Amino acid sequence: MKKILVVGGAGYIGSHMVKMLLAKGYEVVTLDNLENGFQDAVVGGEFVLGDLADRNCLNDLFTANKFAGVMHFASHIQVGESVQNPGKYYQNNVANTLNLLDAMVANNVNAFIFSSTAAIFGEPEYTPIDEKHPKQPINPYGLSKWMIEQVLADFDKAHGLKSCCLRYFNAAGADPEGELGERHDPETHLIPLVLQAASGRRKNITVFGKDYDTPDGTCIRDYIHITDLCQAHLLALEKLMDGADSMAFNLGNGQGFSVQEVIDVAREVTGQEIPVVESERREGDPARLVADSSLARKRLGWKPEYAELSTIIKHAWLWEKNFFCGEGGKQETA
Ligand code: UDP
């Protein structure tokens, strides 16, 4: 049985990945510092409390385990915060990731899956965005991810470390079984916030800008179901473990939905009114971000199973109701 290290396995995407790996019969070790993750989101395998800044911890971990592959989800993800506090982003997302890569090289582990982001592209020059699109990140978050993508190309040349960089557009939705979901604190993402407004955990949803050059004036994003996202990771990991060369893919549904469409579909799915407040544009938001994911479909044989926005919202709603609002549930205030 192959053993996989999932760094950040207690977070939103990492926890869904751990569950999928276990279901596929992999042995899983999760490393997480629980700064943003939740230990009860790790549904199985071994859990190690530790930080990528701690080289001794990494050394012990790689000495004690023979990993066939490493998946790295442990980064800071807030664009605004990265502008205010870039050091935090370069320290964790870049310097700490280097510790992980060094540990892999020292222990001859050669398959690495890296959570990258659409933010590496910056202001889109065209849409849908394919892998050839110029990389011109406009904030420290995007730049930290692009830096590591370039570091990985050098580690491949120097050490034969094979990697797959997966640039997420808008990861959304939740485990179809309702066991896992999104619980960022603070929550900044559109779909969970809209559903908090639907459940009454928040009074309303604020729409950031209605004057964009889009059909209804609100921003268009490419929402990809968390299960489909994890499926792409699994396919990439298996390809690398089979000896494939390093790769990079853009991951989205290839179909954009506006903020207004998300709210309309959420109203249908939840049967709730969802009060809306209009406000100014949020700084740094491009009008339209849509992925061209045809390369991932072709090279990985990946096919999103939950491409419908209504399904994505339905699963996120299941989580919102069960986890936050259910009987005896873990109610948290927004
Ligand atoms: N958005 C919004 N209100 C919110 C949160 C987000 O109108 O309370 C908009 C945001 O401006 C963007 C889209 O929803 O156009 C998706 O934002 P999110 O933060 O979920 O993801 P991002 O695209 O920033 O990665």
Residues whose N, C-alpha, C, O or C-beta is under 5 A from the ligand:
A	BS01	UDP	T188 H189 L190 L193 T206 V207 F208 C219 R221 V259 R282 D285
